[in-house]
Amino acid sequence: MGLSLIWFLIIGIVAGFIAGKLTKGSGFGVVGDLAVGVLGSLVGGFLFNLLGIAAYSLIGQLIMAVVGAVILLWLIGTIRRRG
């Protein structure tokens, strides 16, 4: 259980970094993007599960986390612009 949590955090951090680079200008700095990456990996897992897509490999899980983090960054950026 502990090792899977560590991998989850590592994948989330890498996904946050990649998502921050993909969404230039709408990120929250390094630490914020990394936190969003961890949360985004949860969002990506939820969305992929709804679509019936499973990611078993490390690359698949990273792609899923990046997609979730990009969507989360987009949602947060949209909400920030409205407020």
Backbone bond lengths (Angstrom), bond angles and torsions (degrees), N, CA, C in turn:
res aa  C-N    CA-C-N  psi(-1)  N-CA   C-N-CA  omega(-1)  CA-C   N-CA-C  phi
1 M - - - 1.459 - - 1.531 111.11 -
2 G 1.322 117.10 -42.63 1.456 120.77 -178.10 1.517 112.70 -65.00
3 L 1.332 116.81 -39.43 1.458 120.37 -179.78 1.522 110.95 -68.36
4 S 1.330 117.76 -37.13 1.462 119.57 178.90 1.527 110.83 -68.11
5 L 1.331 117.59 -33.10 1.460 120.65 176.10 1.521 110.57 -66.22
6 I 1.319 116.31 -40.51 1.469 120.10 177.96 1.525 110.48 -63.15
7 W 1.333 117.41 -44.36 1.471 120.56 178.27 1.524 110.60 -63.37
8 F 1.339 117.14 -40.08 1.460 121.32 177.85 1.527 110.28 -58.67
9 L 1.317 116.78 -45.25 1.462 120.49 179.85 1.523 111.71 -67.22
10 I 1.327 117.40 -40.88 1.463 120.52 179.02 1.519 110.63 -63.38
11 I 1.331 116.72 -45.94 1.470 120.49 178.80 1.524 109.87 -62.36
12 G 1.326 117.51 -42.15 1.462 120.89 178.60 1.513 112.63 -62.60
13 I 1.319 117.14 -41.33 1.465 120.99 179.80 1.525 110.68 -65.77
14 V 1.330 116.77 -45.06 1.469 120.18 178.25 1.530 109.97 -64.18
15 A 1.332 116.58 -41.36 1.469 120.29 178.90 1.525 110.94 -62.92
16 G 1.322 117.29 -40.11 1.467 120.64 177.36 1.507 112.21 -63.34
17 F 1.325 116.59 -39.96 1.455 120.86 177.58 1.525 110.47 -63.26
18 I 1.337 116.64 -47.56 1.467 121.06 -179.84 1.526 110.44 -64.15
19 A 1.327 116.79 -44.25 1.467 120.19 179.97 1.521 111.16 -63.50
20 G 1.317 117.05 -37.77 1.464 120.71 176.82 1.514 112.00 -62.40
21 K 1.335 116.70 -37.29 1.468 120.68 177.50 1.526 111.35 -72.78
22 L 1.337 117.21 -35.53 1.463 120.54 -179.90 1.522 112.48 -71.69
23 T 1.310 117.14 -30.77 1.468 121.45 -178.52 1.520 109.50 -107.06
24 K 1.311 115.35 60.26 1.457 121.12 -177.02 1.524 110.76 -53.42
25 G 1.321 115.85 134.15 1.455 120.64 176.29 1.507 114.20 87.28
26 S 1.340 118.56 -17.60 1.456 118.61 -179.31 1.516 111.64 -112.56
27 G 1.316 116.66 14.01 1.449 120.45 179.71 1.519 111.68 -82.90
28 F 1.327 115.95 -178.36 1.461 121.71 -176.81 1.517 111.36 -124.10
29 G 1.317 116.98 29.61 1.449 120.40 -175.83 1.521 110.03 82.98
30 V 1.296 116.02 173.53 1.462 120.91 -174.18 1.526 111.64 -61.71
31 V 1.323 117.16 -52.41 1.469 120.54 -176.47 1.521 110.70 -65.09
32 G 1.329 117.26 -42.48 1.462 120.86 179.20 1.515 112.24 -64.15
33 D 1.329 116.88 -42.87 1.466 120.47 178.85 1.526 111.29 -64.88
34 L 1.323 116.87 -36.07 1.456 119.81 178.50 1.531 110.39 -66.68
35 A 1.329 116.72 -41.01 1.466 120.23 177.49 1.527 110.24 -65.23
36 V 1.322 116.32 -41.50 1.461 120.34 177.67 1.530 110.32 -64.23
37 G 1.319 116.76 -33.55 1.459 120.54 177.99 1.517 112.05 -63.43
38 V 1.317 116.35 -41.52 1.468 119.74 178.32 1.519 109.95 -65.94
39 L 1.335 117.22 -44.74 1.466 120.06 176.69 1.525 111.25 -67.37
40 G 1.322 116.00 -36.75 1.460 120.69 179.10 1.516 112.60 -64.86
41 S 1.318 116.91 -30.78 1.461 118.30 177.02 1.521 110.64 -66.69
42 L 1.320 117.12 -32.35 1.463 120.20 173.67 1.529 110.68 -67.80
43 V 1.328 116.41 -43.86 1.460 121.13 178.20 1.525 110.58 -61.84
44 G 1.321 116.41 -45.56 1.465 120.67 178.90 1.516 111.90 -61.03
45 G 1.326 116.70 -42.84 1.459 120.62 178.03 1.512 111.69 -62.13
46 F 1.328 116.65 -40.88 1.465 121.30 178.57 1.522 111.05 -65.10
47 L 1.338 116.40 -46.65 1.464 120.27 -178.47 1.528 112.21 -66.46
48 F 1.320 116.51 -43.07 1.467 119.98 179.25 1.529 110.17 -64.46
49 N 1.336 116.42 -36.67 1.454 120.51 177.44 1.528 110.71 -64.60
50 L 1.325 117.48 -40.89 1.468 121.08 177.28 1.523 111.61 -61.56
51 L 1.323 116.20 -35.37 1.461 121.25 -179.76 1.524 112.65 -83.88
52 G 1.323 116.78 -4.28 1.456 120.49 179.91 1.515 113.78 77.03
53 I 1.331 116.55 23.26 1.461 121.50 -179.70 1.524 108.05 -102.98
54 A 1.322 115.95 130.95 1.459 120.71 178.64 1.522 109.41 -112.84
55 A 1.314 116.07 140.70 1.458 121.78 177.98 1.523 107.82 -119.91
56 Y 1.318 116.30 109.75 1.462 120.34 -177.04 1.525 112.90 -100.96
57 S 1.303 117.33 -30.31 1.462 119.69 -177.32 1.528 110.35 -85.43
58 L 1.300 115.01 165.95 1.460 120.82 178.58 1.525 110.74 -62.66
59 I 1.328 116.84 -42.35 1.471 120.88 178.53 1.530 110.31 -64.92
60 G 1.312 117.20 -42.18 1.462 120.78 178.39 1.510 112.05 -61.98
61 Q 1.321 116.77 -42.24 1.461 120.43 178.43 1.522 111.14 -67.44
62 L 1.327 116.84 -35.45 1.460 120.11 177.75 1.524 110.85 -67.09
63 I 1.327 117.23 -42.74 1.467 120.85 177.40 1.522 110.11 -61.43
64 M 1.324 116.62 -44.44 1.461 121.35 178.99 1.531 110.32 -60.33
65 A 1.320 117.20 -42.97 1.458 121.06 -179.65 1.527 111.58 -68.17
66 V 1.327 117.42 -38.85 1.470 120.57 178.59 1.527 110.14 -64.91
67 V 1.319 117.08 -43.96 1.470 120.55 178.35 1.529 109.58 -59.69
68 G 1.318 116.96 -46.21 1.464 120.46 178.49 1.518 112.37 -62.76
69 A 1.331 117.35 -40.99 1.462 120.59 -179.63 1.527 111.62 -68.15
70 V 1.336 117.53 -39.19 1.465 120.71 177.62 1.534 109.58 -63.72
71 I 1.316 116.74 -43.97 1.470 120.19 178.75 1.527 109.98 -62.83
72 L 1.325 117.05 -43.21 1.457 120.42 179.40 1.523 111.46 -64.52
73 L 1.331 117.91 -42.94 1.464 120.57 176.61 1.517 111.58 -62.16
74 W 1.325 116.64 -39.65 1.460 120.50 177.97 1.533 110.81 -63.77
75 L 1.344 116.88 -44.74 1.468 120.50 179.18 1.523 111.77 -63.03
76 I 1.316 116.69 -44.96 1.462 120.20 179.90 1.524 110.70 -65.30
77 G 1.327 117.15 -40.52 1.469 120.40 177.56 1.515 112.14 -63.20
78 T 1.331 115.84 -39.63 1.469 120.28 177.69 1.520 111.16 -64.27
79 I 1.304 117.26 -43.72 1.469 121.53 179.80 1.526 110.60 -66.14
80 R 1.335 117.56 -39.78 1.456 120.54 179.26 1.521 112.18 -64.86
81 R 1.346 116.90 -36.94 1.472 120.03 -179.59 1.526 111.43 -69.45
82 R 1.320 117.46 -31.47 1.464 120.57 179.66 1.512 112.30 -73.70
83 G 1.328 116.40 -31.07 1.463 121.06 -174.84 1.445 113.18 -88.89
